[in-house]
Amino acid sequence: MNILAIGAHPDDIEYGCGGTLVRYTQAGHHVFLFVMTRGEAGGDPSIRQREQEASVKIMGAEEVFWGSYEDTMLPLNRELIIHLEDIMNQINPEIILVNHRYDTHQDHRNLADATISATRNAKNLLFFEVPTTYNFVANIFVDITSVLQKKLDTLKAHFSQITKTNINSMSILELATSTANFRGIQSRVKYAEGFISSRLFINI
């Protein structure tokens, strides 16, 4: 299968679904990333782009596409929807994963809403969580116990961001591990990633 993960900023995808993407690549599927900004509000954009590209290699993804939008100013407009559609037409993904719409960051909200429009004909659309997400009641889980360290390695590739979290004295690695443990408890495994489905098509 072709899998497309879409994130507003570098490291959003790794936090939200990095373990799931690693499991997909290990199973022989083709994973692509579409990152809308270079995260310049959180650091040097050239560094953050290099970090993202290093992370892609660790997870075994095929390619990362860049949206070239300005960090914190991702617009919810027709242009963004068309841009999403163009990438999806190139990749023809069977599963699409993206930031959740209930989030304190406007880029995450706008990206989620634009993706809902752009994927109106897609069979499988799942939302992932990041530290700024709220009202997230996961209804789909992926066991990432066997690949947790690889997920953390993808986050470590974003070395300039490891200590930049919304909780004092907690690194992004600690937050990701805690989230994975909590979702694991909910789904009766040690570590998991949780998702909310907009649509999930089950082949029988």
N, C-alpha and C positions, 0 to 999 in steps of 0.2 A: 504494500500500500504506500501511497504518498501521504505524508503527514505534514500539515502546515501549522506552526506555532507562531502567533502574532503577539508582539509586545510593544508597549509604548516606549520603553527605555531599555538600554542594555542592562541585563541581569534580571529583568522582570520574568522572562521565560524560564530561566534557570531556577528561580525561586518557586515559581508556580507549577511547573511541569517538567523540570529537568530530569527527574528520575524516570518519569514515564517516557520521555523522549529517548533516554539511554536504553530503556528496555525495548523500545521499538527498533532502535538501530541494532541492538544486539540480536534481535530476532530477524534481521535482514530487511527491514522496511526502510523507506527513503524519507528522511526528515529534512525539512526546510524551515528556516526562520525568517520572519519579516519583522524588522525592528524599525519603528517609525521615527525615532530621534536618536541622536548620538549622545544624549544625556549631558549636554553642556551645562545645565543648571546644577549638576552634581560633580562637575570636574572638567578636566581638559577633554574636549570631544575626540581629539586624535588618539589620546590614551584609551578612552573608553571604547572606541571602535576597535583598537588592537586587542583589548581585553575580550570583547565580544567574539572576535574572530578566533582567538585562542580557545575560548570556551567551546565554540562550534567544533573544533578539532577534537577536543576531549570527549564530547558527547557522541561524536561520530556522525554528525549531521552533514548533509551534502553541500549546503550553501546558505549564506545569510544574505537577504535582500535588505536594502536600506531605504527608508521613506524620505529622508532629507527634510523632515519637519523640525521646527524649532521646539526645543524642550520647554514645557509648561504652556505651550501655545498651539497644541495639536487641535486643528479646527474640526468641528463637526459640520461638514459640508459635502456637497456633491463631488467635489474633486477628490476628497479622501475616500469616499465610497468607490469611485471609479478606479482609483489607485489600487485599492484592495481587490476589486474585481479583476484588474489586469494581472496581478500576481497570481490570483487563484486560477485564472485561465491558463497561465503558463505552467502551473504545477499540477492542476487537476487533482486537488487533495480529496481523499476520502474522509479524513478527519481533520477538523480545524479547532485549534485551542487558542483562547484569547483572554485578556484581562476581563475581570468581572465589572459590571456596570455600577455596582454599589461600592464606591471607593471615594476616599477623601481627596484623591488627586484627579484634577480635571482631565488630564491626558488619558487616564485609564477609563474614565466615564465616557469620554467622547469616542475613544477607540472602540469600546464595547458596543456603543450604539451604532456607529458606522458599520461595524462588522455584522451586526444583526441585519442591517439592510443589504449589505454586500453578499451575505450568505443566504439570502432568502430562498435559493433553490438548492442549497447544500443539504446533504442528508444528516451529517453529524457535526454539531457545533457544541463545544464544551467550554465553560468558563473556568479559569483558575484563579487562585487567590495569591495576594502579595501582602506584605505587612500593613498596608494602608487600606485593605479591603474590610468591609463590614457587612453585616447581615448575610453572611455566607453559610448556607446550610447545605453542605455537600450531600449529593445523592448518588454519586458514582465515586468509586475508589479504585486506586491501582496500588498493589503491593510493591513497594520499592525497597523492601528490606535488603535484598541482595545487591542493590545498586546505590544505597544511601551514600557511601563514600564517594562514588563517582559523581553523584549529584553535588556533593560538597566540593569536589574538585572543580566542577564547572563554575561554582560560585567563587572559589579561590582564584580562578583566572581573572575575575574582576577585582584585582587586588586593591585598587584605589577606593573601593566601595565597602570593603569588609567591615570597617568600624562605623560606617555612616548609616546608622539605623535610627528609628524613632523611639528607641528605648535606651536610656543611658547605661553604659557598661555592658551592653549585650551586642555581640557581633552578629552579622548576617548569618554566619554559620550556626551560631547558637539558636537564632530565631528559626532558621530552616529546620534544624534538628528537632526543636520543640514542636513545631507545626507538624512535622512528619510523624512524630510520636503520638501527638493528639489525634491526628487522622487515622493513625494505625489503631489506637485504642477504640475509636469509633467503629472501625471495620474489622476488628479482631485479628489484627496482625501487629508486628512490632512497629513498622514504619510504613506509611502510605501517603499518597497524594490524593486530595479530594477535589472533585469537580462538581459543577452544577450543569446539568444538560439543558440546552435550549431545544435541541432535537437529538435523539439517538435512534438510529435505524438498526434494527436487529435482523440479520439475515438468518432464516431458518431453512 
